[in-house]
């Protein structure tokens, strides 16, 4: 099984993995522009959506802000896709650095000149094709 999540789905995938705690059968995880730290959502659309999602819950819980976790050893090989102009890029980069310390086959792939891939990813838009290709290659590599 491969856990794959885009944006908030990346948050859900990491939270699910934490809840399963070293789940048997999870061979890999792919996080596309993951929301990994909800403590300071800022303003604008991301801040609005994050505040709706939190609904006054504590963003300092590592199930809500995976960057706060202290143990990443349960993570399987993970691909994190970021986009050069996405406001979540730094969260994906930071999460990659923490997961990288587990010495598993983790990869970071940055899509140049792109913002948040959400709609483009789900529509298989040509701008998202490099990320889609990288994701498929990663999954095939892990499946060997």
N, CA, C and O atoms as CSV, one atom per row, in Angstrom:
chain,resi,resn,atom,element,x,y,z
A,1,UNK,N,N,0.850,-1.167,0.000
A,1,UNK,CA,C,0.000,0.000,0.000
A,1,UNK,C,C,0.899,1.234,0.000
A,1,UNK,O,O,1.928,1.269,0.674
A,2,UNK,N,N,0.497,2.232,-0.758
A,2,UNK,CA,C,1.170,3.529,-0.793
A,2,UNK,C,C,0.186,4.575,-0.294
A,2,UNK,O,O,-0.917,4.699,-0.827
A,3,UNK,N,N,0.579,5.324,0.721
A,3,UNK,CA,C,-0.230,6.459,1.170
A,3,UNK,C,C,0.163,7.651,0.315
A,3,UNK,O,O,1.347,7.966,0.202
A,4,UNK,N,N,-0.797,8.309,-0.278
A,4,UNK,CA,C,-0.538,9.465,-1.132
A,4,UNK,C,C,-1.517,10.562,-0.761
A,4,UNK,O,O,-2.719,10.322,-0.651
A,5,UNK,N,N,-0.995,11.774,-0.567
A,5,UNK,CA,C,-1.871,12.879,-0.230
A,5,UNK,C,C,-1.347,14.182,-0.795
A,5,UNK,O,O,-0.142,14.434,-0.811
A,6,UNK,N,N,-2.263,14.997,-1.252
A,6,UNK,CA,C,-1.946,16.301,-1.831
A,6,UNK,C,C,-2.441,17.384,-0.881
A,6,UNK,O,O,-3.618,17.404,-0.521
A,7,UNK,N,N,-1.548,18.288,-0.473
A,7,UNK,CA,C,-1.883,19.424,0.370
A,7,UNK,C,C,-2.405,18.945,1.730
A,7,UNK,O,O,-1.660,18.329,2.491
A,8,UNK,N,N,-3.663,19.219,2.037
A,8,UNK,CA,C,-4.259,18.727,3.276
A,8,UNK,C,C,-4.298,17.205,3.308
A,8,UNK,O,O,-4.275,16.601,4.381
A,9,UNK,N,N,-4.357,16.589,2.136
A,9,UNK,CA,C,-4.294,15.123,2.060
A,9,UNK,C,C,-2.952,14.605,2.522
A,9,UNK,O,O,-2.862,13.489,3.034
A,10,UNK,N,N,-1.893,15.403,2.349
A,10,UNK,CA,C,-0.583,15.047,2.869
A,10,UNK,C,C,-0.589,15.044,4.385
A,10,UNK,O,O,0.031,14.193,5.022
A,11,UNK,N,N,-1.295,16.007,4.952
A,11,UNK,CA,C,-1.468,16.048,6.407
A,11,UNK,C,C,-2.224,14.805,6.871
A,11,UNK,O,O,-1.833,14.171,7.851
A,12,UNK,N,N,-3.302,14.456,6.174
A,12,UNK,CA,C,-4.078,13.275,6.552
A,12,UNK,C,C,-3.243,12.000,6.441
A,12,UNK,O,O,-3.339,11.122,7.298
A,13,UNK,N,N,-2.419,11.890,5.385
A,13,UNK,CA,C,-1.582,10.695,5.205
A,13,UNK,C,C,-0.578,10.558,6.344
A,13,UNK,O,O,-0.388,9.465,6.876
A,14,UNK,N,N,0.066,11.663,6.721
A,14,UNK,CA,C,1.046,11.590,7.811
A,14,UNK,C,C,0.365,11.299,9.146
A,14,UNK,O,O,0.910,10.569,9.973
A,15,UNK,N,N,-0.807,11.858,9.359
A,15,UNK,CA,C,-1.546,11.591,10.597
A,15,UNK,C,C,-2.006,10.138,10.657
A,15,UNK,O,O,-1.950,9.506,11.712
A,16,UNK,N,N,-2.460,9.615,9.525
A,16,UNK,CA,C,-2.873,8.217,9.469
A,16,UNK,C,C,-1.690,7.305,9.774
A,16,UNK,O,O,-1.820,6.346,10.535
A,17,UNK,N,N,-0.555,7.599,9.190
A,17,UNK,CA,C,0.636,6.798,9.449
A,17,UNK,C,C,1.002,6.835,10.936
A,17,UNK,O,O,1.352,5.808,11.518
A,18,UNK,N,N,0.922,8.011,11.543
A,18,UNK,CA,C,1.222,8.131,12.976
A,18,UNK,C,C,0.226,7.327,13.809
A,18,UNK,O,O,0.609,6.687,14.789
A,19,UNK,N,N,-1.029,7.357,13.429
A,19,UNK,CA,C,-2.056,6.612,14.159
A,19,UNK,C,C,-1.859,5.111,14.010
A,19,UNK,O,O,-2.065,4.356,14.960
A,20,UNK,N,N,-1.459,4.676,12.813
A,20,UNK,CA,C,-1.246,3.248,12.575
A,20,UNK,C,C,0.020,2.752,13.254
A,20,UNK,O,O,0.141,1.564,13.553
A,21,UNK,N,N,0.969,3.658,13.500
A,21,UNK,CA,C,2.233,3.370,14.179
A,21,UNK,C,C,2.938,2.134,13.614
A,21,UNK,O,O,2.727,1.008,14.065
A,22,UNK,N,N,3.761,2.382,12.635
A,22,UNK,CA,C,4.534,1.323,11.972
A,22,UNK,C,C,3.613,0.306,11.316
A,22,UNK,O,O,3.755,-0.901,11.509
A,23,UNK,N,N,2.683,0.810,10.549
A,23,UNK,CA,C,1.676,-0.038,9.919
A,23,UNK,C,C,2.290,-1.068,8.977
A,23,UNK,O,O,3.141,-0.752,8.145
A,24,UNK,N,N,1.842,-2.287,9.132
A,24,UNK,CA,C,2.254,-3.343,8.232
A,24,UNK,C,C,1.584,-3.106,6.885
A,24,UNK,O,O,0.391,-2.811,6.818
A,25,UNK,N,N,2.345,-3.234,5.837
A,25,UNK,CA,C,1.772,-3.101,4.510
A,25,UNK,C,C,1.934,-1.737,3.877
A,25,UNK,O,O,1.719,-1.607,2.672
A,26,UNK,N,N,2.303,-0.712,4.630
A,26,UNK,CA,C,2.541,0.604,4.041
A,26,UNK,C,C,3.967,0.594,3.508
A,26,UNK,O,O,4.927,0.659,4.277
A,27,UNK,N,N,4.099,0.513,2.192
A,27,UNK,CA,C,5.412,0.389,1.546
A,27,UNK,C,C,6.046,1.722,1.219
A,27,UNK,O,O,7.269,1.825,1.121
A,28,UNK,N,N,5.222,2.745,1.049
A,28,UNK,CA,C,5.744,4.052,0.667
A,28,UNK,C,C,4.690,5.111,0.931
A,28,UNK,O,O,3.514,4.818,1.145
A,29,UNK,N,N,5.157,6.355,0.908
A,29,UNK,CA,C,4.257,7.488,1.058
A,29,UNK,C,C,4.696,8.571,0.081
A,29,UNK,O,O,5.888,8.810,-0.108
A,30,UNK,N,N,3.712,9.221,-0.537
A,30,UNK,CA,C,3.964,10.341,-1.444
A,30,UNK,C,C,3.148,11.524,-0.937
A,30,UNK,O,O,1.933,11.433,-0.760
A,31,UNK,N,N,3.843,12.632,-0.707
A,31,UNK,CA,C,3.188,13.845,-0.211
A,31,UNK,C,C,3.428,14.953,-1.220
A,31,UNK,O,O,4.572,15.320,-1.487
A,32,UNK,N,N,2.351,15.486,-1.781
A,32,UNK,CA,C,2.445,16.537,-2.779
A,32,UNK,C,C,2.065,17.858,-2.115
A,32,UNK,O,O,0.942,18.017,-1.637
A,33,UNK,N,N,2.996,18.798,-2.087
A,33,UNK,CA,C,2.770,20.087,-1.435
A,33,UNK,C,C,2.066,19.904,-0.086
A,33,UNK,O,O,0.996,20.470,0.140
A,34,UNK,N,N,2.670,19.110,0.811
A,34,UNK,CA,C,1.959,18.785,2.047
A,34,UNK,C,C,1.859,19.955,3.019
A,34,UNK,O,O,2.791,20.738,3.199
A,35,UNK,N,N,0.688,20.033,3.634
A,35,UNK,CA,C,0.505,20.925,4.777
A,35,UNK,C,C,1.067,20.149,5.959
A,35,UNK,O,O,0.535,19.097,6.313
A,36,UNK,N,N,2.126,20.647,6.569
A,36,UNK,CA,C,2.794,19.888,7.619
A,36,UNK,C,C,2.921,20.658,8.931
A,36,UNK,O,O,3.409,20.121,9.925
A,37,UNK,N,N,2.483,21.908,8.931
A,37,UNK,CA,C,2.591,22.727,10.142
A,37,UNK,C,C,1.473,23.761,10.125
A,37,UNK,O,O,1.523,24.738,9.379
A,38,UNK,N,N,0.476,23.532,10.947
A,38,UNK,CA,C,-0.701,24.417,10.942
A,38,UNK,C,C,-0.654,25.481,12.029
A,38,UNK,O,O,-1.652,26.154,12.286
A,39,UNK,N,N,0.508,25.635,12.672
A,39,UNK,CA,C,0.592,26.588,13.786
A,39,UNK,C,C,0.477,28.037,13.358
A,39,UNK,O,O,-0.090,28.842,14.096
A,40,UNK,N,N,0.990,28.397,12.202
A,40,UNK,CA,C,0.970,29.786,11.736
A,40,UNK,C,C,0.454,29.845,10.300
A,40,UNK,O,O,1.237,30.018,9.366
A,41,UNK,N,N,-0.855,29.703,10.120
A,41,UNK,CA,C,-1.385,29.605,8.758
A,41,UNK,C,C,-1.339,30.901,7.954
A,41,UNK,O,O,-1.527,30.884,6.738
A,42,UNK,N,N,-1.095,32.006,8.615
A,42,UNK,CA,C,-1.045,33.268,7.883
A,42,UNK,C,C,-2.423,33.734,7.462
A,42,UNK,O,O,-3.445,33.326,8.013
A,43,UNK,N,N,-2.413,34.598,6.473
A,43,UNK,CA,C,-3.665,35.169,5.981
A,43,UNK,C,C,-3.932,34.633,4.597
A,43,UNK,O,O,-3.185,33.788,4.104
A,44,UNK,N,N,-4.958,35.097,3.981
A,44,UNK,CA,C,-5.287,34.636,2.642
A,44,UNK,C,C,-6.047,33.321,2.685
A,44,UNK,O,O,-6.524,32.893,3.735
A,45,UNK,N,N,-6.149,32.693,1.525
A,45,UNK,CA,C,-6.951,31.479,1.389
A,45,UNK,C,C,-6.426,30.346,2.268
A,45,UNK,O,O,-7.213,29.658,2.918
A,46,UNK,N,N,-5.103,30.140,2.298
A,46,UNK,CA,C,-4.544,29.057,3.121
A,46,UNK,C,C,-4.879,29.275,4.595
A,46,UNK,O,O,-5.255,28.330,5.288
A,47,UNK,N,N,-4.747,30.489,5.072
A,47,UNK,CA,C,-5.082,30.797,6.461
A,47,UNK,C,C,-6.548,30.565,6.748
A,47,UNK,O,O,-6.900,30.014,7.791
A,48,UNK,N,N,-7.401,30.979,5.835
A,48,UNK,CA,C,-8.841,30.803,6.003
A,48,UNK,C,C,-9.196,29.313,6.084
A,48,UNK,O,O,-9.904,28.887,6.997
A,49,UNK,N,N,-8.700,28.532,5.127
A,49,UNK,CA,C,-8.996,27.095,5.109
A,49,UNK,C,C,-8.426,26.411,6.350
A,49,UNK,O,O,-9.086,25.562,6.950
A,50,UNK,N,N,-7.213,26.774,6.733
A,50,UNK,CA,C,-6.590,26.168,7.916
A,50,UNK,C,C,-7.398,26.470,9.171
A,50,UNK,O,O,-7.624,25.581,9.992
A,51,UNK,N,N,-7.829,27.702,9.322
A,51,UNK,CA,C,-8.623,28.062,10.506
A,51,UNK,C,C,-9.964,27.351,10.528
A,51,UNK,O,O,-10.434,26.958,11.595
A,52,UNK,N,N,-10.587,27.178,9.374
A,52,UNK,CA,C,-11.828,26.397,9.311
A,52,UNK,C,C,-11.558,24.961,9.735
A,52,UNK,O,O,-12.306,24.378,10.520
A,53,UNK,N,N,-10.473,24.400,9.201
A,53,UNK,CA,C,-10.115,23.019,9.515
A,53,UNK,C,C,-9.844,22.850,11.011
A,53,UNK,O,O,-10.346,21.916,11.635
A,54,UNK,N,N,-9.060,23.745,11.572
A,54,UNK,CA,C,-8.709,23.643,12.989
A,54,UNK,C,C,-9.917,23.808,13.899
A,54,UNK,O,O,-10.025,23.127,14.919
A,55,UNK,N,N,-10.822,24.703,13.538
A,55,UNK,CA,C,-12.031,24.927,14.327
A,55,UNK,C,C,-11.696,25.068,15.810
A,55,UNK,O,O,-12.314,24.432,16.664
A,56,UNK,N,N,-10.697,25.921,16.101
A,56,UNK,CA,C,-10.238,26.213,17.457
A,56,UNK,C,C,-9.549,25.038,18.165
A,56,UNK,O,O,-9.397,25.063,19.387
A,57,UNK,N,N,-9.134,24.017,17.417
A,57,UNK,CA,C,-8.370,22.913,17.994
A,57,UNK,C,C,-6.905,23.321,18.103
A,57,UNK,O,O,-6.488,24.304,17.491
A,58,UNK,N,N,-6.134,22.582,18.867
A,58,UNK,CA,C,-4.735,22.892,19.133
A,58,UNK,C,C,-3.838,22.507,17.955
A,58,UNK,O,O,-3.717,21.321,17.646
A,59,UNK,N,N,-3.211,23.475,17.293
A,59,UNK,CA,C,-2.324,23.157,16.177
A,59,UNK,C,C,-0.956,22.633,16.628
A,59,UNK,O,O,-0.128,22.272,15.792
A,60,UNK,N,N,-0.715,22.590,17.945
A,60,UNK,CA,C,0.565,22.115,18.464
A,60,UNK,C,C,0.610,20.601,18.651
A,60,UNK,O,O,1.611,20.073,19.137
A,61,UNK,N,N,-0.436,19.906,18.282
A,61,UNK,CA,C,-0.490,18.448,18.320
A,61,UNK,C,C,0.227,17.921,17.073
A,61,UNK,O,O,-0.017,18.413,15.971
A,62,UNK,N,N,1.100,16.934,17.230
A,62,UNK,CA,C,1.855,16.434,16.079
A,62,UNK,C,C,0.981,15.710,15.060
A,62,UNK,O,O,1.422,15.487,13.932
A,63,UNK,N,N,-0.241,15.336,15.423
A,63,UNK,CA,C,-1.169,14.786,14.431
A,63,UNK,C,C,-1.764,15.886,13.567
A,63,UNK,O,O,-2.248,15.626,12.466
A,64,UNK,N,N,-1.726,17.107,14.064
A,64,UNK,CA,C,-2.234,18.268,13.339
A,64,UNK,C,C,-1.100,18.972,12.599
A,64,UNK,O,O,-1.296,19.477,11.493
A,65,UNK,N,N,0.061,19.004,13.196
A,65,UNK,CA,C,1.259,19.623,12.611
A,65,UNK,C,C,2.387,18.590,12.642
A,65,UNK,O,O,3.189,18.580,13.576
A,66,UNK,N,N,2.454,17.723,11.631
A,66,UNK,CA,C,3.434,16.633,11.626
A,66,UNK,C,C,4.879,17.069,11.809
A,66,UNK,O,O,5.700,16.267,12.252
A,67,UNK,N,N,5.215,18.302,11.487
A,67,UNK,CA,C,6.588,18.767,11.696
A,67,UNK,C,C,6.987,18.751,13.166
A,67,UNK,O,O,8.175,18.781,13.487
A,68,UNK,N,N,6.011,18.704,14.054
A,68,UNK,CA,C,6.297,18.705,15.479
A,68,UNK,C,C,6.609,17.310,16.021
A,68,UNK,O,O,7.027,17.174,17.170
A,69,UNK,N,N,6.412,16.289,15.216
A,69,UNK,CA,C,6.699,14.929,15.670
A,69,UNK,C,C,8.180,14.809,16.004
A,69,UNK,O,O,9.019,15.504,15.431
A,70,UNK,N,N,8.484,13.925,16.932
A,70,UNK,CA,C,9.879,13.724,17.335
A,70,UNK,C,C,10.456,12.429,16.791
A,70,UNK,O,O,11.668,12.223,16.846
A,71,UNK,N,N,9.610,11.554,16.267
A,71,UNK,CA,C,10.081,10.269,15.760
A,71,UNK,C,C,9.497,10.024,14.373
A,71,UNK,O,O,8.281,9.942,14.204
A,72,UNK,N,N,10.373,9.909,13.393
A,72,UNK,CA,C,9.954,9.656,12.016
A,72,UNK,C,C,10.360,8.254,11.573
A,72,UNK,O,O,10.333,7.949,10.381
A,73,UNK,N,N,10.733,7.406,12.517
A,73,UNK,CA,C,11.218,6.068,12.177
A,73,UNK,C,C,10.130,5.169,11.594
A,73,UNK,O,O,10.443,4.187,10.921
A,74,UNK,N,N,8.867,5.485,11.839
A,74,UNK,CA,C,7.783,4.663,11.290
A,74,UNK,C,C,7.462,5.033,9.834
A,74,UNK,O,O,6.668,4.357,9.180
A,75,UNK,N,N,8.076,6.101,9.337
A,75,UNK,CA,C,7.807,6.512,7.964
A,75,UNK,C,C,8.444,5.518,6.993
A,75,UNK,O,O,9.603,5.137,7.161
A,76,UNK,N,N,7.698,5.109,5.995
A,76,UNK,CA,C,8.282,4.276,4.945
A,76,UNK,C,C,9.075,5.179,3.996
A,76,UNK,O,O,9.092,6.394,4.196
A,77,UNK,N,N,9.729,4.630,2.978
A,77,UNK,CA,C,10.333,5.500,1.974
A,77,UNK,C,C,9.288,6.521,1.503
A,77,UNK,O,O,8.143,6.174,1.214
A,78,UNK,N,N,9.712,7.775,1.435
A,78,UNK,CA,C,8.763,8.865,1.178
A,78,UNK,C,C,9.272,9.786,0.083
A,78,UNK,O,O,10.443,10.166,0.065
A,79,UNK,N,N,8.379,10.138,-0.826
A,79,UNK,CA,C,8.635,11.165,-1.834
A,79,UNK,C,C,7.836,12.387,-1.426
A,79,UNK,O,O,6.629,12.305,-1.199
A,80,UNK,N,N,8.515,13.516,-1.335
A,80,UNK,CA,C,7.816,14.776,-1.091
A,80,UNK,C,C,7.995,15.644,-2.323
A,80,UNK,O,O,9.114,15.927,-2.749
A,81,UNK,N,N,6.868,16.061,-2.885
A,81,UNK,CA,C,6.855,16.945,-4.042
A,81,UNK,C,C,6.539,18.344,-3.543
A,81,UNK,O,O,5.532,18.559,-2.868
A,82,UNK,N,N,7.394,19.285,-3.874
A,82,UNK,CA,C,7.141,20.685,-3.549
A,82,UNK,C,C,7.081,21.476,-4.854
A,82,UNK,O,O,7.447,20.972,-5.916
A,83,UNK,N,N,6.624,22.696,-4.760
A,83,UNK,CA,C,6.568,23.582,-5.921
A,83,UNK,C,C,7.251,24.889,-5.557
A,83,UNK,O,O,7.033,25.443,-4.479
A,84,UNK,N,N,8.066,25.364,-6.457
A,84,UNK,CA,C,8.916,26.529,-6.207
A,84,UNK,C,C,8.158,27.726,-5.631
A,84,UNK,O,O,8.669,28.409,-4.744
A,85,UNK,N,N,6.948,27.987,-6.125
A,85,UNK,CA,C,6.210,29.183,-5.714
A,85,UNK,C,C,5.010,28.886,-4.812
A,85,UNK,O,O,4.089,29.696,-4.711
A,86,UNK,N,N,5.024,27.729,-4.162
A,86,UNK,CA,C,3.926,27.352,-3.279
A,86,UNK,C,C,4.206,27.840,-1.864
A,86,UNK,O,O,5.331,27.716,-1.381
A,87,UNK,N,N,3.211,28.386,-1.203
A,87,UNK,CA,C,3.418,28.872,0.163
A,87,UNK,C,C,3.676,27.726,1.144
A,87,UNK,O,O,4.117,27.974,2.266
A,88,UNK,N,N,3.412,26.484,0.749
A,88,UNK,CA,C,3.688,25.337,1.606
A,88,UNK,C,C,5.057,24.710,1.341
A,88,UNK,O,O,5.419,23.725,1.983
A,89,UNK,N,N,5.818,25.272,0.402
A,89,UNK,CA,C,7.115,24.694,0.032
A,89,UNK,C,C,8.022,24.497,1.243
A,89,UNK,O,O,8.611,23.428,1.403
A,90,UNK,N,N,8.142,25.496,2.082
A,90,UNK,CA,C,9.049,25.381,3.230
A,90,UNK,C,C,8.606,24.264,4.172
A,90,UNK,O,O,9.445,23.624,4.807
A,91,UNK,N,N,7.298,24.023,4.271
A,91,UNK,CA,C,6.812,22.936,5.120
A,91,UNK,C,C,7.212,21.586,4.538
A,91,UNK,O,O,7.648,20.698,5.271
A,92,UNK,N,N,7.068,21.429,3.235
A,92,UNK,CA,C,7.481,20.186,2.578
A,92,UNK,C,C,8.980,19.971,2.695
A,92,UNK,O,O,9.436,18.859,2.959
A,93,UNK,N,N,9.750,21.046,2.498
A,93,UNK,CA,C,11.210,20.952,2.616
A,93,UNK,C,C,11.621,20.550,4.034
A,93,UNK,O,O,12.498,19.705,4.215
A,94,UNK,N,N,10.991,21.152,5.026
A,94,UNK,CA,C,11.321,20.843,6.428
A,94,UNK,C,C,10.934,19.417,6.791
A,94,UNK,O,O,11.672,18.731,7.498
A,95,UNK,N,N,9.790,18.975,6.316
A,95,UNK,CA,C,9.365,17.608,6.583
A,95,UNK,C,C,10.333,16.623,5.935
A,95,UNK,O,O,10.684,15.609,6.540
A,96,UNK,N,N,10.763,16.913,4.718
A,96,UNK,CA,C,11.741,16.058,4.045
A,96,UNK,C,C,13.022,15.947,4.876
A,96,UNK,O,O,13.552,14.849,5.047
A,97,UNK,N,N,13.516,17.059,5.387
A,97,UNK,CA,C,14.756,17.042,6.175
A,97,UNK,C,C,14.609,16.160,7.417
A,97,UNK,O,O,15.547,15.461,7.799
A,98,UNK,N,N,13.447,16.193,8.038
A,98,UNK,CA,C,13.236,15.368,9.233
A,98,UNK,C,C,13.136,13.888,8.865
A,98,UNK,O,O,13.701,13.034,9.549
A,99,UNK,N,N,12.423,13.592,7.793
A,99,UNK,CA,C,12.275,12.197,7.365
A,99,UNK,C,C,13.612,11.655,6.868
A,99,UNK,O,O,13.921,10.479,7.064
A,100,UNK,N,N,14.401,12.507,6.227
A,100,UNK,CA,C,15.690,12.095,5.669
A,100,UNK,C,C,16.600,11.507,6.741
A,100,UNK,O,O,17.442,10.661,6.440
A,101,UNK,N,N,16.444,11.933,7.956
A,101,UNK,CA,C,17.279,11.454,9.054
A,101,UNK,C,C,17.041,9.972,9.356
A,101,UNK,O,O,17.824,9.366,10.088
A,102,UNK,N,N,15.981,9.378,8.809
A,102,UNK,CA,C,15.710,7.958,9.021
A,102,UNK,C,C,16.538,7.084,8.097
A,102,UNK,O,O,16.539,5.862,8.245
A,103,UNK,N,N,17.242,7.684,7.147
A,103,UNK,CA,C,18.103,6.965,6.207
A,103,UNK,C,C,17.369,5.988,5.307
A,103,UNK,O,O,17.970,5.032,4.817
A,104,UNK,N,N,16.107,6.204,5.085
A,104,UNK,CA,C,15.370,5.378,4.133
A,104,UNK,C,C,15.475,6.024,2.756
A,104,UNK,O,O,16.083,7.084,2.608
A,105,UNK,N,N,14.892,5.395,1.765
A,105,UNK,CA,C,14.951,5.925,0.394
A,105,UNK,C,C,13.946,7.061,0.242
A,105,UNK,O,O,12.883,6.895,-0.356
A,106,UNK,N,N,14.297,8.197,0.785
A,106,UNK,CA,C,13.423,9.359,0.711
A,106,UNK,C,C,13.897,10.269,-0.404
A,106,UNK,O,O,15.091,10.361,-0.689
A,107,UNK,N,N,12.945,10.938,-1.026
A,107,UNK,CA,C,13.279,11.833,-2.122
A,107,UNK,C,C,12.486,13.130,-2.009
A,107,UNK,O,O,11.363,13.160,-1.507
A,108,UNK,N,N,13.106,14.185,-2.490
A,108,UNK,CA,C,12.452,15.490,-2.582
A,108,UNK,C,C,12.485,15.888,-4.043
A,108,UNK,O,O,13.531,15.820,-4.689
A,109,UNK,N,N,11.346,16.302,-4.563
A,109,UNK,CA,C,11.244,16.719,-5.960
A,109,UNK,C,C,10.553,18.068,-6.001
A,109,UNK,O,O,9.416,18.200,-5.549
A,110,UNK,N,N,11.232,19.074,-6.541
A,110,UNK,CA,C,10.669,20.426,-6.607
A,110,UNK,C,C,10.272,20.741,-8.042
A,110,UNK,O,O,11.061,20.557,-8.969
A,111,UNK,N,N,9.057,21.212,-8.214
A,111,UNK,CA,C,8.563,21.599,-9.536
A,111,UNK,C,C,8.843,23.090,-9.710
A,111,UNK,O,O,8.260,23.917,-9.010
A,112,UNK,N,N,9.737,23.438,-10.644
A,112,UNK,CA,C,10.098,24.846,-10.819
A,112,UNK,C,C,8.948,25.688,-11.376
A,112,UNK,O,O,8.123,25.216,-12.159
A,113,UNK,N,N,8.926,26.942,-10.946
A,113,UNK,CA,C,8.009,27.968,-11.473
A,113,UNK,C,C,6.532,27.660,-11.262
A,113,UNK,O,O,5.680,28.255,-11.922
A,114,UNK,N,N,6.216,26.744,-10.358
A,114,UNK,CA,C,4.815,26.407,-10.106
A,114,UNK,C,C,4.408,26.820,-8.708
A,114,UNK,O,O,5.230,26.899,-7.796
A,115,UNK,N,N,3.111,27.083,-8.559
A,115,UNK,CA,C,2.526,27.311,-7.254
A,115,UNK,C,C,1.927,26.010,-6.757
A,115,UNK,O,O,2.357,24.928,-7.157
A,116,UNK,N,N,0.953,26.112,-5.900
A,116,UNK,CA,C,0.313,24.929,-5.317
A,116,UNK,C,C,-0.305,24.087,-6.438
A,116,UNK,O,O,-1.063,24.607,-7.257
A,117,UNK,N,N,0.011,22.809,-6.478
A,117,UNK,CA,C,-0.421,21.958,-7.593
A,117,UNK,C,C,-1.838,21.412,-7.458
A,117,UNK,O,O,-2.355,20.841,-8.418
A,118,UNK,N,N,-2.481,21.564,-6.310
A,118,UNK,CA,C,-3.784,20.974,-6.039
A,118,UNK,C,C,-4.688,20.723,-7.232
A,118,UNK,O,O,-4.891,19.573,-7.623
A,119,UNK,N,N,-5.230,21.774,-7.813
A,119,UNK,CA,C,-6.159,21.619,-8.933
A,119,UNK,C,C,-5.497,21.046,-10.163
A,119,UNK,O,O,-6.101,20.243,-10.874
A,120,UNK,N,N,-4.275,21.439,-10.425
A,120,UNK,CA,C,-3.556,20.924,-11.592
A,120,UNK,C,C,-3.240,19.442,-11.423
A,120,UNK,O,O,-3.335,18.669,-12.376
A,121,UNK,N,N,-2.865,19.048,-10.208
A,121,UNK,CA,C,-2.562,17.644,-9.936
A,121,UNK,C,C,-3.802,16.794,-10.177
A,121,UNK,O,O,-3.738,15.787,-10.882
A,122,UNK,N,N,-4.922,17.191,-9.600
A,122,UNK,CA,C,-6.139,16.383,-9.707
A,122,UNK,C,C,-6.699,16.358,-11.129
A,122,UNK,O,O,-7.435,15.438,-11.486
A,123,UNK,N,N,-6.360,17.351,-11.934
A,123,UNK,CA,C,-6.843,17.400,-13.316
A,123,UNK,C,C,-5.820,16.837,-14.303
A,123,UNK,O,O,-6.042,16.868,-15.514
A,124,UNK,N,N,-4.698,16.322,-13.789
A,124,UNK,CA,C,-3.610,15.814,-14.641
A,124,UNK,C,C,-3.205,16.869,-15.676
A,124,UNK,O,O,-2.969,16.554,-16.843
A,125,UNK,N,N,-3.131,18.112,-15.230
A,125,UNK,CA,C,-2.740,19.228,-16.089
A,125,UNK,C,C,-1.286,19.052,-16.519
A,125,UNK,O,O,-0.475,18.541,-15.747
A,126,UNK,N,N,-0.944,19.466,-17.739
A,126,UNK,CA,C,0.441,19.329,-18.202
A,126,UNK,C,C,1.472,19.977,-17.275
A,126,UNK,O,O,2.603,19.497,-17.196
A,127,UNK,N,N,1.114,21.039,-16.581
A,127,UNK,CA,C,2.057,21.676,-15.641
A,127,UNK,C,C,2.414,20.752,-14.475
A,127,UNK,O,O,3.480,20.889,-13.875
A,128,UNK,N,N,1.529,19.821,-14.160
A,128,UNK,CA,C,1.768,18.885,-13.067
A,128,UNK,C,C,2.433,17.600,-13.554
A,128,UNK,O,O,2.783,16.744,-12.741
A,129,UNK,N,N,2.612,17.452,-14.853
A,129,UNK,CA,C,3.127,16.199,-15.405
A,129,UNK,C,C,4.488,15.786,-14.840
A,129,UNK,O,O,4.685,14.604,-14.557
A,130,UNK,N,N,5.439,16.721,-14.665
A,130,UNK,CA,C,6.715,16.287,-14.073
A,130,UNK,C,C,6.530,15.662,-12.683
A,130,UNK,O,O,7.201,14.686,-12.348
A,131,UNK,N,N,5.633,16.214,-11.889
A,131,UNK,CA,C,5.371,15.666,-10.549
A,131,UNK,C,C,4.665,14.317,-10.651
A,131,UNK,O,O,4.965,13.398,-9.888
A,132,UNK,N,N,3.743,14.198,-11.576
A,132,UNK,CA,C,3.040,12.926,-11.777
A,132,UNK,C,C,4.027,11.856,-12.228
A,132,UNK,O,O,4.014,10.738,-11.712
A,133,UNK,N,N,4.882,12.197,-13.189
A,133,UNK,CA,C,5.885,11.242,-13.677
A,133,UNK,C,C,6.821,10.804,-12.554
A,133,UNK,O,O,7.130,9.618,-12.430
A,134,UNK,N,N,7.270,11.746,-11.742
A,134,UNK,CA,C,8.166,11.433,-10.631
A,134,UNK,C,C,7.469,10.527,-9.615
A,134,UNK,O,O,8.079,9.600,-9.083
A,135,UNK,N,N,6.209,10.796,-9.354
A,135,UNK,CA,C,5.436,9.992,-8.408
A,135,UNK,C,C,5.294,8.556,-8.896
A,135,UNK,O,O,5.501,7.613,-8.132
A,136,UNK,N,N,4.944,8.391,-10.158
A,136,UNK,CA,C,4.795,7.048,-10.726
A,136,UNK,C,C,6.130,6.308,-10.674
A,136,UNK,O,O,6.174,5.140,-10.290
A,137,UNK,N,N,7.215,6.977,-11.057
A,137,UNK,CA,C,8.537,6.346,-11.023
A,137,UNK,C,C,8.921,5.928,-9.609
A,137,UNK,O,O,9.479,4.850,-9.406
A,138,UNK,N,N,8.623,6.780,-8.636
A,138,UNK,CA,C,8.932,6.473,-7.237
A,138,UNK,C,C,8.156,5.249,-6.765
A,138,UNK,O,O,8.720,4.356,-6.134
A,139,UNK,N,N,6.871,5.209,-7.069
A,139,UNK,CA,C,6.040,4.083,-6.647
A,139,UNK,C,C,6.527,2.791,-7.306
A,139,UNK,O,O,6.612,1.756,-6.645
A,140,UNK,N,N,6.843,2.841,-8.589
A,140,UNK,CA,C,7.346,1.653,-9.284
A,140,UNK,C,C,8.677,1.191,-8.687
A,140,UNK,O,O,8.915,-0.008,-8.550
A,141,UNK,N,N,9.541,2.146,-8.334
A,141,UNK,CA,C,10.832,1.821,-7.731
A,141,UNK,C,C,10.649,1.126,-6.380
A,141,UNK,O,O,11.320,0.136,-6.091
A,142,UNK,N,N,9.751,1.643,-5.567
A,142,UNK,CA,C,9.512,1.071,-4.242
A,142,UNK,C,C,8.837,-0.296,-4.358
A,142,UNK,O,O,9.047,-1.168,-3.515
A,143,UNK,N,N,8.027,-0.480,-5.400
A,143,UNK,CA,C,7.298,-1.732,-5.569
A,143,UNK,C,C,8.184,-2.897,-5.995
A,143,UNK,O,O,7.761,-4.051,-5.924
A,144,UNK,N,N,9.405,-2.611,-6.435
A,144,UNK,CA,C,10.308,-3.691,-6.887
A,144,UNK,C,C,10.652,-4.626,-5.773
A,144,UNK,O,O,11.396,-5.584,-5.979
